[in-house]
């Protein structure tokens, strides 16, 4: 979104339309436009029992009509004040057609891949191999991880740690000792993964368990594993996704690290995009990854 008077004028007009529609019940005040992000402040006697987010969605729709491009609510937070106010961030999504074009081209392949993931989640042996694959791909390439997974296969379960490390090194892997240690540590979950994950209501809850119990798994690796065994409600935030978000001016820079708070914040952004496209987070990751790499892998 250009930082010009036209954009600011549109934002003021959207606020005027909203305020005329809702009166003193809900008042919106423009704050800033930064890249593809609009910040506005909401105040008034908003009906909290009805859900304040409905007002934010209303403003996003009004902005769509005035700007002529799609918008979605990303996040909001209460701000300190005598009366309750909210700082709301709404994102420009003028690249949705670009994603839809990718969906047309590789949609069938993505749906097939998602079916394969769900089938994998029914097989304990394959789930453990996939866990090892996701341990290997951290700070490595997906192609390299797939090659090693296909070569080692069920030997992930029985090679001694030094033997596994030697095999990884022979296959050109960057971190043979560390990841061999992680894989051997994870053997306590062999034949138990499916049973354990069923205890959790969704992928978000299961991910917390994985982060706590699988050495070498952070939020990205846990999300990657869950998507690859059939969960579609978590986001895999890797450098390709971050680069795309930066290119679209939805984040100012690619963060060097993603702590829990930052990961969840970007995941909410991706969830807003997925909702507009009417696809799951798991599917959308494959589409975005294909946009950046030209490939649909896993």
C-alpha positions as CSV (number, residue, x, y, z in Angstrom):
1,X,0.0,0.0,0.0
2,X,1.7,3.3,-1.1
3,X,2.4,5.7,1.7
4,X,0.6,8.5,-0.1
5,X,-2.3,10.9,0.5
6,X,-4.6,8.6,-1.5
7,X,-4.2,5.7,1.0
8,X,-4.6,8.1,4.0
9,X,-7.6,9.6,2.3
10,X,-9.2,6.2,1.8
11,X,-8.5,5.3,5.4
12,X,-10.1,8.5,6.7
13,X,-13.1,7.8,4.4
14,X,-13.5,4.2,5.7
15,X,-13.4,5.6,9.3
16,X,-16.1,8.2,8.4
17,X,-18.4,5.5,6.8
18,X,-17.9,3.2,9.8
19,X,-18.6,6.0,12.4
20,X,-21.7,7.2,10.6
21,X,-22.9,3.6,10.5
22,X,-22.3,2.7,14.2
23,X,-22.6,6.2,15.9
24,X,-21.3,6.4,19.5
25,X,-21.7,2.7,19.9
26,X,-18.3,2.1,18.2
27,X,-15.9,4.8,17.0
28,X,-12.8,4.1,14.9
29,X,-9.9,6.5,14.6
30,X,-7.0,6.0,12.1
31,X,-3.6,5.6,13.6
32,X,-1.1,4.6,10.9
33,X,-0.4,2.8,7.6
34,X,2.8,0.9,7.5
35,X,3.5,-1.3,4.5
36,X,0.5,-3.5,4.2
37,X,-0.8,-2.9,7.7
38,X,-3.4,-0.5,8.8
39,X,-3.6,0.4,12.5
40,X,-6.8,1.9,13.9
41,X,-8.1,2.6,17.4
42,X,-11.6,1.6,18.4
43,X,-13.6,3.1,21.3
44,X,-17.2,3.5,22.4
45,X,-19.8,1.4,24.2
46,X,-19.3,-1.6,22.0
47,X,-21.5,-4.7,22.7
48,X,-18.9,-6.9,24.3
49,X,-21.3,-9.8,24.8
50,X,-21.9,-9.8,21.0
51,X,-18.2,-9.9,20.3
52,X,-16.1,-6.8,19.7
53,X,-14.4,-8.5,16.8
54,X,-17.6,-8.1,14.7
55,X,-16.9,-4.3,14.7
56,X,-13.4,-4.9,13.5
57,X,-14.6,-7.2,10.7
58,X,-17.1,-4.6,9.7
59,X,-14.4,-2.0,9.4
60,X,-12.3,-4.4,7.3
61,X,-15.2,-4.9,4.9
62,X,-15.8,-1.2,4.6
63,X,-12.1,-0.7,3.9
64,X,-12.3,-3.4,1.2
65,X,-15.1,-1.5,-0.6
66,X,-13.3,1.9,-0.4
67,X,-9.7,0.7,-1.2
68,X,-10.9,-1.9,-3.8
69,X,-8.6,-4.6,-2.4
70,X,-9.2,-7.4,0.2
71,X,-8.5,-6.8,3.9
72,X,-8.6,-9.0,7.0
73,X,-8.3,-8.4,10.7
74,X,-4.9,-9.7,11.9
75,X,-5.0,-8.9,15.7
76,X,-6.2,-6.6,18.3
77,X,-5.3,-5.6,21.9
78,X,-6.9,-3.6,24.6
79,X,-5.2,-0.4,25.4
80,X,-4.9,1.3,28.8
81,X,-7.7,3.9,29.1
82,X,-10.6,5.0,31.3
83,X,-12.9,3.5,28.8
84,X,-12.1,0.3,27.0
85,X,-10.2,0.9,23.7
86,X,-8.7,-1.5,21.2
87,X,-5.7,-1.1,18.9
88,X,-6.5,-3.1,15.8
89,X,-4.3,-4.2,13.0
90,X,-5.9,-4.9,9.6
91,X,-3.8,-6.3,6.7
92,X,-4.0,-5.6,3.0
93,X,-4.3,-8.9,1.0
94,X,-4.1,-7.7,-2.5
95,X,-2.0,-10.8,-3.4
96,X,-4.9,-13.3,-2.9
97,X,-5.4,-13.7,-6.6
98,X,-1.7,-14.7,-6.9
99,X,-2.3,-17.5,-4.4
100,X,-5.5,-18.5,-6.1
101,X,-3.7,-18.9,-9.4
102,X,-1.3,-21.3,-7.7
103,X,-4.2,-23.1,-6.2
104,X,-5.6,-23.7,-9.7
105,X,-2.3,-25.1,-11.0
106,X,-1.4,-27.4,-8.1
107,X,-4.7,-27.7,-6.2
108,X,-5.2,-31.4,-7.1
109,X,-1.6,-32.2,-6.1
110,X,-2.0,-30.4,-2.8
111,X,-5.3,-32.2,-2.0
112,X,-3.6,-35.5,-2.8
113,X,-0.7,-34.6,-0.5
114,X,-3.1,-33.8,2.3
115,X,-4.7,-37.2,1.9
116,X,-1.3,-38.8,2.0
117,X,-0.6,-37.0,5.2
118,X,-3.8,-38.2,6.8
119,X,-3.0,-41.8,5.9
120,X,0.5,-41.4,7.3
121,X,-1.1,-40.4,10.6
122,X,-2.7,-43.8,10.9
123,X,0.6,-45.7,10.7
124,X,2.9,-45.6,13.8
125,X,6.0,-46.7,11.8
126,X,5.5,-44.0,9.2
127,X,4.8,-41.4,11.9
128,X,8.1,-42.1,13.6
129,X,10.0,-41.9,10.3
130,X,8.2,-38.5,9.7
131,X,9.2,-37.3,13.1
132,X,12.9,-38.1,12.2
133,X,12.4,-36.3,8.9
134,X,11.2,-33.2,10.7
135,X,14.1,-33.4,13.1
136,X,16.5,-33.5,10.2
137,X,15.0,-30.6,8.2
138,X,15.5,-28.0,10.9
139,X,18.1,-25.6,9.4
140,X,18.4,-28.0,6.5
141,X,16.6,-28.5,3.2
142,X,13.4,-30.4,2.7
143,X,14.9,-32.2,-0.4
144,X,17.9,-33.2,1.7
145,X,15.7,-34.5,4.5
146,X,13.6,-36.5,2.1
147,X,16.7,-38.1,0.5
148,X,18.1,-39.1,3.9
149,X,14.7,-40.4,5.1
150,X,14.3,-42.6,1.9
151,X,17.9,-43.9,2.4
152,X,17.8,-44.7,6.1
153,X,14.1,-45.6,6.5
154,X,13.3,-48.0,9.3
155,X,17.0,-48.0,10.4
156,X,16.1,-44.8,12.3
157,X,14.7,-47.2,14.9
158,X,17.7,-49.5,15.4
159,X,21.0,-48.0,14.5
160,X,23.3,-47.2,17.4
161,X,23.8,-43.5,17.9
162,X,27.4,-43.5,16.6
163,X,26.3,-45.6,13.6
164,X,23.4,-43.3,12.8
165,X,25.7,-40.3,13.1
166,X,28.2,-41.9,10.7
167,X,25.4,-42.6,8.2
168,X,24.2,-39.0,8.4
169,X,27.7,-37.7,7.8
170,X,28.2,-40.1,4.9
171,X,25.0,-38.8,3.3
172,X,26.3,-35.2,3.6
173,X,24.2,-34.1,6.5
174,X,25.3,-30.9,8.2
175,X,24.6,-31.8,11.9
176,X,25.2,-35.6,12.2
177,X,26.0,-35.9,15.9
178,X,23.4,-33.5,17.2
179,X,20.5,-34.9,15.1
180,X,21.5,-38.5,15.7
181,X,21.3,-37.7,19.4
182,X,17.8,-36.2,19.0
183,X,16.6,-39.2,16.9
184,X,17.9,-41.7,19.5
185,X,16.2,-39.7,22.3
186,X,12.9,-39.7,20.4
187,X,12.8,-43.5,20.2
188,X,10.9,-43.5,23.5
189,X,8.0,-42.4,21.4
190,X,8.2,-45.1,18.8
191,X,4.9,-46.9,18.4
192,X,3.3,-44.4,20.8
193,X,2.9,-41.2,18.7
194,X,-0.6,-41.8,17.3
195,X,-1.9,-42.9,20.6
196,X,-0.4,-39.9,22.4
197,X,-1.6,-37.3,19.9
198,X,-5.2,-38.6,20.1
199,X,-5.3,-37.3,23.7
200,X,-5.3,-33.7,22.4
201,X,-8.3,-31.9,21.0
202,X,-6.5,-30.3,18.1
203,X,-3.1,-29.6,16.6
204,X,-2.5,-26.5,18.7
205,X,-2.7,-28.5,21.9
206,X,-0.7,-31.4,20.4
207,X,2.0,-29.0,19.4
208,X,2.5,-27.9,22.9
209,X,3.1,-31.5,24.0
210,X,5.6,-32.0,21.2
211,X,7.6,-28.9,22.0
212,X,7.9,-30.0,25.6
213,X,8.6,-33.7,24.9
214,X,10.6,-34.0,21.7
215,X,14.2,-32.9,21.9
216,X,15.0,-30.7,18.9
217,X,11.4,-29.7,18.2
218,X,10.4,-26.1,18.4
219,X,7.1,-24.7,17.1
220,X,8.1,-24.9,13.5
221,X,9.3,-28.5,13.6
222,X,6.3,-29.6,15.7
223,X,3.9,-27.8,13.3
224,X,5.7,-29.4,10.3
225,X,5.4,-32.9,11.8
226,X,1.7,-32.5,12.7
227,X,0.8,-31.2,9.2
228,X,2.6,-34.2,7.7
229,X,0.6,-36.7,9.8
230,X,-2.8,-35.2,9.1
231,X,-3.3,-32.1,11.2
232,X,-4.2,-28.9,9.2
233,X,-4.8,-26.3,12.0
234,X,-1.2,-25.2,12.6
235,X,1.2,-23.1,10.5
236,X,4.7,-24.0,9.5
237,X,6.6,-20.7,9.6
238,X,9.9,-21.2,7.8
239,X,12.1,-18.8,5.9
240,X,10.1,-19.2,2.6
241,X,6.9,-18.1,4.3
242,X,8.6,-15.3,6.2
243,X,10.2,-14.1,3.0
244,X,6.9,-14.0,1.2
245,X,5.3,-12.1,4.1
246,X,8.1,-9.6,3.9
247,X,7.8,-9.3,0.2
248,X,4.1,-8.4,0.7
249,X,5.0,-5.8,3.3
250,X,3.1,-7.6,6.1
251,X,6.2,-8.0,8.3
252,X,9.0,-5.3,8.3
253,X,11.8,-7.9,8.4
254,X,12.6,-11.6,8.6
255,X,13.2,-12.2,12.3
256,X,16.4,-14.1,13.2
257,X,14.5,-16.2,15.8
258,X,10.9,-17.0,16.4
259,X,10.0,-17.2,20.1
260,X,6.6,-18.5,21.1
261,X,4.9,-15.0,21.2
262,X,6.3,-14.1,17.8
263,X,5.5,-17.5,16.2
264,X,1.8,-17.3,17.4
265,X,1.6,-13.7,16.2
266,X,2.6,-14.6,12.6
267,X,0.4,-17.7,12.8
268,X,-2.6,-15.4,13.5
269,X,-1.6,-13.5,10.3
270,X,-1.5,-16.6,8.3
271,X,-4.8,-17.8,9.7
272,X,-6.4,-14.5,8.6
273,X,-5.1,-15.1,5.0
274,X,-6.2,-18.8,5.0
275,X,-9.7,-17.8,6.2
276,X,-10.0,-15.4,3.3
277,X,-9.0,-18.2,0.9
278,X,-11.3,-20.7,2.6
279,X,-8.5,-23.2,3.0
280,X,-6.8,-24.7,6.1
281,X,-3.4,-23.5,7.4
282,X,-1.9,-26.9,6.4
283,X,-3.0,-26.6,2.8
284,X,-2.1,-22.9,2.5
285,X,1.4,-23.7,3.6
286,X,1.9,-25.9,0.6
287,X,0.5,-23.2,-1.7
288,X,2.7,-20.5,-0.3
289,X,5.7,-22.8,-0.3
290,X,5.0,-23.6,-4.0
291,X,4.8,-19.9,-4.8
292,X,8.3,-19.3,-3.4
293,X,10.0,-22.6,-4.5
294,X,7.9,-23.9,-7.5
295,X,7.6,-27.2,-5.6
296,X,5.0,-29.1,-3.6
297,X,6.9,-31.4,-1.2
298,X,6.0,-32.0,2.4
